[in-house]
């Protein structure tokens, strides 16, 4: 199309330049991500993997990660709600664990106060024991748990989280008493690992990625995975193969601050979409053994509502919440 008017031409060129600057600015966002857990755990790994992939994909210019551990993430979300209101450049990693922790800790701050941006990953759990443990199968563990429930100690993530729920459901599935489980919560994966490796607990429960290094070096042994079918590349039987009717997966997500505008929220959804569709994120999933469970914006918000209801029902069933 030929533009005959010099004035119109200048206006169009100016508009194009402005659009170019706007696009550049949106791709050069400086983000802050809160990991509401100690270094070494799943949320910390997720936040730092996002940090890497956001920059490598060009979705953000720089990303700063901060850790605020404690109480299944409820300390972190409280600070996030109080300090990040209206800030479209702040994000918080969370997931299944926080849904339960909010209930078990009777937290004054809830997920209804933050802005759902996307579900990112899911990960099945593994039940592990030290390499020198006399327990060889899930049946061995089940027999001991039924005989002496209080003497079987479990290491996992925060109280009310997916690890804790999995242990309670395991007890229920084998005909034991889920209210008598002796579960020791740890806010960081490193602390749980030390307890398991040191023989201070009977067994540990977490995502495969958190134990992978020690499993591959032979320091830990998998008794079972919580997936419906065997995990690719993991030489371990499922619970169902061993007669325990249970499968459960962890999921992790990212939230925006409370009080952000629809435009800020849409920009964050787009930023995360750019990240999850990048080769950098695909490589993260491969390295960590995480499943791609991406759900954007409104779809994730709807899923979260359903999950809040489901988790509350499970926690009441196994006696963690009255």
C-alpha positions as CSV (number, residue, x, y, z in Angstrom):
1,X,0.0,0.0,0.0
2,X,1.4,3.4,-1.0
3,X,1.2,6.2,1.7
4,X,0.9,9.6,0.0
5,X,0.6,11.8,3.1
6,X,3.9,12.6,4.8
7,X,2.1,13.3,8.0
8,X,0.4,9.9,8.0
9,X,3.6,8.2,7.1
10,X,5.4,9.8,10.0
11,X,2.5,8.8,12.4
12,X,2.6,5.2,11.2
13,X,6.4,5.0,11.6
14,X,6.1,6.4,15.1
15,X,3.5,3.9,16.0
16,X,5.6,1.1,14.6
17,X,8.5,2.3,16.6
18,X,6.4,2.5,19.7
19,X,5.1,-1.0,19.2
20,X,8.7,-2.2,18.7
21,X,9.7,-0.6,22.0
22,X,6.7,-2.0,23.8
23,X,7.5,-5.5,22.5
24,X,11.1,-5.2,23.5
25,X,10.2,-4.0,27.0
26,X,7.8,-6.9,27.5
27,X,10.6,-9.4,26.5
28,X,13.0,-7.6,28.9
29,X,11.0,-8.0,32.1
30,X,12.9,-8.2,35.4
31,X,11.1,-10.8,37.5
32,X,11.2,-11.9,41.1
33,X,10.3,-15.4,42.0
34,X,9.5,-16.5,45.6
35,X,10.3,-20.1,46.5
36,X,8.4,-20.6,49.7
37,X,10.7,-23.4,50.9
38,X,14.3,-24.1,51.8
39,X,17.0,-24.6,49.2
40,X,17.2,-28.1,47.7
41,X,13.5,-29.0,47.6
42,X,11.1,-29.2,44.7
43,X,9.8,-25.7,44.8
44,X,13.4,-24.3,45.0
45,X,14.4,-26.5,42.1
46,X,11.3,-25.3,40.1
47,X,12.0,-21.7,40.8
48,X,15.7,-21.9,39.8
49,X,14.8,-24.0,36.7
50,X,12.3,-21.2,35.8
51,X,15.0,-18.6,36.4
52,X,17.3,-20.3,33.9
53,X,14.6,-21.1,31.3
54,X,13.0,-17.6,31.4
55,X,16.3,-15.9,30.6
56,X,17.4,-18.5,28.0
57,X,14.0,-18.3,26.2
58,X,14.1,-14.5,26.1
59,X,10.9,-14.3,28.1
60,X,12.7,-12.2,30.8
61,X,15.8,-10.2,31.0
62,X,16.7,-11.2,34.6
63,X,15.1,-13.3,37.3
64,X,15.8,-13.1,41.0
65,X,14.9,-16.1,43.3
66,X,14.2,-15.7,47.0
67,X,13.7,-18.5,49.5
68,X,11.3,-18.1,52.5
69,X,10.9,-21.6,54.0
70,X,8.5,-22.9,56.6
71,X,5.1,-24.5,57.3
72,X,4.4,-26.0,53.9
73,X,4.9,-22.6,52.2
74,X,2.3,-20.8,54.3
75,X,5.0,-18.4,55.7
76,X,6.1,-17.6,52.2
77,X,2.6,-17.0,50.8
78,X,1.8,-14.8,53.7
79,X,4.8,-12.6,52.9
80,X,4.0,-12.7,49.2
81,X,0.4,-11.5,49.8
82,X,1.5,-8.8,52.2
83,X,4.5,-7.4,50.2
84,X,3.8,-8.1,46.5
85,X,0.2,-6.7,46.1
86,X,-0.3,-5.1,42.7
87,X,3.2,-6.0,41.5
88,X,3.0,-7.5,38.0
89,X,6.7,-8.6,38.1
90,X,6.5,-10.9,41.1
91,X,5.7,-14.6,41.0
92,X,5.5,-17.4,43.6
93,X,6.1,-21.1,43.0
94,X,3.8,-23.5,44.8
95,X,1.7,-26.6,44.2
96,X,-0.1,-29.5,45.8
97,X,1.8,-29.2,49.0
98,X,0.6,-25.8,49.7
99,X,-3.0,-26.7,49.2
100,X,-2.9,-29.1,52.1
101,X,-0.5,-27.1,54.2
102,X,-2.9,-24.2,54.3
103,X,-5.6,-26.5,55.7
104,X,-3.4,-28.3,58.2
105,X,-1.7,-25.1,59.5
106,X,-5.0,-23.2,59.5
107,X,-3.2,-20.5,57.6
108,X,-4.9,-17.0,57.6
109,X,-3.7,-16.5,54.0
110,X,-5.1,-18.8,51.3
111,X,-4.6,-19.4,47.6
112,X,-7.8,-17.4,46.9
113,X,-5.8,-14.3,47.6
114,X,-3.2,-14.8,44.9
115,X,-3.5,-14.9,41.1
116,X,-3.3,-18.3,39.3
117,X,-0.9,-18.0,36.3
118,X,-0.1,-21.6,35.3
119,X,0.3,-25.2,36.4
120,X,3.7,-26.3,35.2
121,X,4.7,-29.8,36.0
122,X,3.6,-33.0,37.7
123,X,5.8,-35.7,39.3
124,X,5.1,-39.1,40.7
125,X,6.6,-40.0,44.0
126,X,9.0,-42.8,45.1
127,X,9.2,-44.6,48.4
128,X,12.9,-45.1,49.3
129,X,15.0,-46.7,52.0
130,X,18.8,-46.7,52.6
131,X,20.7,-49.2,50.6
132,X,21.4,-51.3,53.8
133,X,17.7,-51.4,54.9
134,X,16.3,-54.9,55.5
135,X,13.1,-53.8,53.7
136,X,13.2,-55.0,50.1
137,X,9.6,-54.5,48.8
138,X,6.5,-52.4,49.5
139,X,5.0,-55.6,51.1
140,X,7.8,-55.7,53.6
141,X,7.1,-52.1,54.5
142,X,3.3,-52.7,54.6
143,X,3.8,-55.7,57.0
144,X,6.0,-53.7,59.3
145,X,3.6,-50.7,59.2
146,X,0.6,-52.9,60.1
147,X,2.5,-54.6,62.9
148,X,4.0,-51.6,64.5
149,X,2.6,-48.4,62.9
150,X,4.3,-46.0,65.4
151,X,7.7,-47.5,65.0
152,X,7.8,-47.0,61.3
153,X,9.1,-43.5,60.7
154,X,8.7,-41.6,57.4
155,X,10.6,-38.6,56.1
156,X,9.0,-36.3,53.6
157,X,8.0,-32.7,52.8
158,X,5.9,-30.5,54.9
159,X,2.9,-31.7,57.0
160,X,-0.3,-32.0,54.9
161,X,1.7,-32.0,51.6
162,X,1.6,-34.6,48.9
163,X,4.3,-36.8,50.6
164,X,2.3,-36.8,53.9
165,X,-1.0,-37.5,52.1
166,X,0.7,-40.4,50.2
167,X,1.9,-42.0,53.4
168,X,-1.6,-41.7,54.9
169,X,-3.2,-43.2,51.8
170,X,-0.6,-46.0,51.8
171,X,-1.5,-46.9,55.3
172,X,-5.2,-46.8,54.4
173,X,-4.7,-48.9,51.2
174,X,-2.9,-51.7,53.1
175,X,-5.6,-51.9,55.8
176,X,-3.6,-50.0,58.4
177,X,-4.6,-47.0,60.5
178,X,-3.7,-43.7,58.8
179,X,-4.1,-41.7,62.0
180,X,-1.2,-43.6,63.6
181,X,1.5,-42.9,61.0
182,X,4.7,-41.5,62.4
183,X,5.5,-38.9,59.8
184,X,8.4,-36.4,60.2
185,X,8.1,-33.3,58.0
186,X,11.1,-31.5,56.5
187,X,10.9,-28.1,54.8
188,X,13.8,-28.8,52.5
189,X,14.9,-31.8,50.5
190,X,18.4,-31.7,51.8
191,X,17.3,-32.2,55.4
192,X,15.0,-35.1,54.5
193,X,17.8,-36.7,52.5
194,X,20.2,-36.5,55.5
195,X,17.6,-38.2,57.8
196,X,17.1,-41.0,55.3
197,X,20.7,-41.5,54.5
198,X,21.6,-41.4,58.2
199,X,19.1,-44.2,59.0
200,X,17.2,-41.9,61.3
201,X,13.9,-42.8,59.6
202,X,12.5,-46.1,58.2
203,X,11.6,-44.7,54.7
204,X,11.4,-41.5,52.7
205,X,8.8,-40.2,50.3
206,X,9.3,-37.6,47.6
207,X,9.5,-36.9,43.9
208,X,12.0,-39.1,42.0
209,X,14.0,-36.1,41.0
210,X,14.9,-35.2,44.5
211,X,16.4,-38.7,45.2
212,X,17.7,-39.4,41.7
213,X,21.4,-38.8,42.4
214,X,21.5,-41.0,45.5
215,X,19.4,-43.7,43.8
216,X,21.8,-43.9,40.8
217,X,24.8,-44.1,43.1
218,X,23.2,-47.0,45.0
219,X,22.9,-45.1,48.3
220,X,19.1,-45.3,48.3
221,X,16.8,-48.1,47.0
222,X,13.3,-47.6,45.6
223,X,10.7,-49.8,47.1
224,X,7.9,-48.4,44.8
225,X,6.8,-45.6,42.6
226,X,3.3,-44.0,42.9
227,X,2.6,-44.0,39.2
228,X,-0.2,-46.1,37.5
229,X,2.5,-47.6,35.2
230,X,6.3,-48.0,35.6
231,X,8.2,-44.7,35.0
232,X,10.4,-44.7,31.9
233,X,14.0,-45.1,32.8
234,X,13.3,-46.0,36.4
235,X,13.9,-49.6,37.4
236,X,11.4,-49.9,40.1
237,X,7.9,-51.5,40.5
238,X,4.7,-49.5,41.1
239,X,2.7,-49.9,44.3
240,X,-0.1,-51.4,42.2
241,X,2.2,-54.1,40.9
242,X,2.8,-55.0,44.6
243,X,-0.8,-55.2,45.5
244,X,-1.3,-51.7,46.9
245,X,-4.1,-49.9,45.1
246,X,-2.7,-46.4,45.2
247,X,-1.3,-43.8,42.7
248,X,-0.7,-40.1,43.4
249,X,1.2,-37.3,41.7
250,X,2.6,-34.0,42.8
251,X,2.1,-30.9,40.7
252,X,3.8,-27.6,40.8
253,X,2.6,-24.2,39.6
254,X,3.3,-20.5,39.6
255,X,1.1,-17.7,41.0
256,X,1.0,-14.0,40.5
257,X,0.6,-11.4,43.2
258,X,-2.7,-10.3,44.6
259,X,-4.4,-7.3,43.2
260,X,-2.7,-7.2,39.8
261,X,-4.7,-5.9,36.8
262,X,-6.1,-8.2,34.1
263,X,-3.4,-6.8,31.7
264,X,-0.6,-7.6,34.2
265,X,-2.0,-11.1,34.7
266,X,-2.3,-11.7,30.9
267,X,1.3,-10.5,30.5
268,X,2.5,-13.0,33.1
269,X,0.5,-15.8,31.5
270,X,2.1,-15.0,28.2
271,X,5.6,-14.8,29.7
272,X,5.2,-18.3,31.3
273,X,3.7,-19.6,28.0
274,X,6.9,-18.4,26.2
275,X,9.0,-20.2,28.7
276,X,7.1,-23.5,28.7
277,X,7.2,-23.7,24.9
278,X,10.9,-23.1,24.8
279,X,13.7,-25.7,24.2
280,X,15.2,-24.5,27.4
281,X,12.2,-25.6,29.4
282,X,12.0,-28.9,27.5
283,X,15.5,-29.6,28.6
284,X,14.7,-28.8,32.2
285,X,11.8,-31.3,32.1
286,X,14.1,-34.0,30.6
287,X,16.9,-33.4,33.1
288,X,14.6,-33.3,36.2
289,X,12.3,-36.1,35.1
290,X,9.3,-33.9,35.4
291,X,6.1,-34.4,33.4
292,X,4.8,-31.4,31.4
293,X,1.5,-30.6,33.0
294,X,1.1,-27.0,31.6
295,X,-2.3,-25.4,32.2
296,X,-2.5,-21.7,31.6
297,X,-4.6,-19.0,33.3
298,X,-8.3,-19.7,33.5
299,X,-7.8,-23.4,33.0
300,X,-5.4,-23.6,35.9
301,X,-7.7,-21.5,38.1
302,X,-10.6,-23.9,37.5
303,X,-8.3,-26.9,38.1
304,X,-7.1,-25.3,41.3
305,X,-10.6,-25.0,42.7
306,X,-11.3,-28.7,42.1
307,X,-8.0,-29.6,43.7
308,X,-8.6,-27.6,46.8
309,X,-11.9,-29.5,47.3
310,X,-10.2,-32.9,46.6
311,X,-7.3,-32.3,48.9
312,X,-9.6,-31.2,51.7
313,X,-11.6,-34.4,51.4
314,X,-8.5,-36.6,51.4
315,X,-7.0,-34.8,54.5
316,X,-10.3,-35.3,56.4
317,X,-10.5,-39.0,55.4
318,X,-7.0,-39.8,56.7
319,X,-7.4,-37.7,59.8
320,X,-5.0,-34.8,59.1
321,X,-7.8,-32.2,59.1
322,X,-11.0,-32.4,61.2
